[in-house]
Amino acid sequence: MSYITFAADAFAWSACFMSLRPFSPSILSAPRLSTITPSRMIRLLDPRIPFTIKRRLVEPLLNRTFAVPLEEGEFDALEGRRISLAIVDVGVTLSLTLKAQRLMLCRESGEATIRGGWREFLCLATRHEDPDSLFFQRRLVIEGDTELGLMLKNLLDGREEGFAQGRLGEVLMGLERLARRG
């Protein structure tokens, strides 16, 4: 038994006794710290994070990243419409709309969905692979309103430098290093 396993089991037992609640064997079946991958952690945490907190984290990042295209009206076709980005292997779907020249998360499903794995979205964002090849190889798929999905794909494709700049760039580069290791 490793120290981490022992510590996790000891913590579970002490939590039961300290809370004066009856012991539940499910506490011991919680994933061990050593087996939690970043994608599994996101899959576990995402449903528990309130929507308002997601908005406060994601919207400023998106609006800073796309400040110039937003100012130039390149996202205007998204006004009053919704598009979803579904990162299937992580279990996260973000639906976006445009209101008053700002990208916003919305609770409703998109009229179009771009679906793929987190590594494919990472390749798209960092431009380490040609966006068209990601779609032609069906590693990224557009569903629903294809015209709306293609508009967003072409907008993202038009950004020669990708998104690897500022805070978002730092996060993306960290994810890329993680992807190379695992």
C-alpha positions, 0 to 999 in steps of 0.5 A, spaced: 500 500 500 503 506 497 503 512 502 498 516 498 493 510 498 494 509 506 493 517 507 487 517 502 484 511 506 486 514 513 483 521 511 476 518 509 476 514 515 477 520 519 472 524 515 467 519 517 468 520 525 469 527 525 462 528 522 459 523 526 455 521 520 455 513 519 460 510 515 459 509 508 463 505 504 463 509 498 468 514 501 473 509 500 471 508 493 473 515 491 478 515 486 485 515 488 489 522 488 495 518 483 489 516 478 486 522 477 488 525 470 487 532 468 481 530 463 478 526 469 478 531 474 475 536 469 470 531 468 468 530 475 469 538 477 465 541 471 458 539 473 459 541 480 461 548 478 456 553 478 454 557 471 455 564 474 462 562 476 464 559 469 461 565 466 466 569 470 472 565 468 471 564 461 467 570 458 473 575 460 478 570 457 474 569 450 473 577 450 480 579 451 482 573 446 478 576 441 478 583 442 480 585 435 475 581 431 469 583 436 471 590 434 471 589 427 465 586 427 467 579 425 463 575 430 456 579 428 453 573 424 453 570 431 449 576 434 442 572 437 445 565 435 448 560 439 454 555 437 456 550 442 463 547 443 463 540 445 469 537 448 467 530 448 473 526 452 473 531 457 465 531 458 465 539 457 460 543 452 460 551 452 455 554 448 456 561 446 452 567 443 454 574 442 450 580 445 452 587 445 459 585 441 461 581 447 461 573 447 457 570 452 456 563 455 449 561 455 445 555 458 441 553 451 444 548 446 447 551 440 444 551 433 451 548 431 456 544 435 463 543 433 465 537 437 471 533 438 477 531 443 481 536 447 487 535 443 484 537 437 481 543 440 488 544 442 491 543 435 486 548 432 487 553 438 495 553 437 495 552 429 499 546 430 495 542 425 491 545 419 484 547 421 481 544 415 485 537 416 482 537 423 475 537 419 477 533 413 479 527 418 473 528 422 477 529 428 473 535 429 465 535 426 460 540 425 453 538 427 447 542 426 447 549 422 453 547 418 453 554 415 454 557 422 459 552 424 463 554 418 463 561 419 466 560 426 471 555 423 473 560 418 474 565 423 478 561 427 482 559 421 483 566 419 487 567 426 494 566 423 497 566 430 492 562 433 490 563 440 497 562 444 498 569 447 496 572 453 493 568 459 489 563 454 496 562 451 499 560 457 494 555 459 494 552 452 501 551 452 501 548 459 495 543 456 500 542 450 506 540 454 501 535 458 498 532 452 506 531 449 507 527 456 501 523 456 
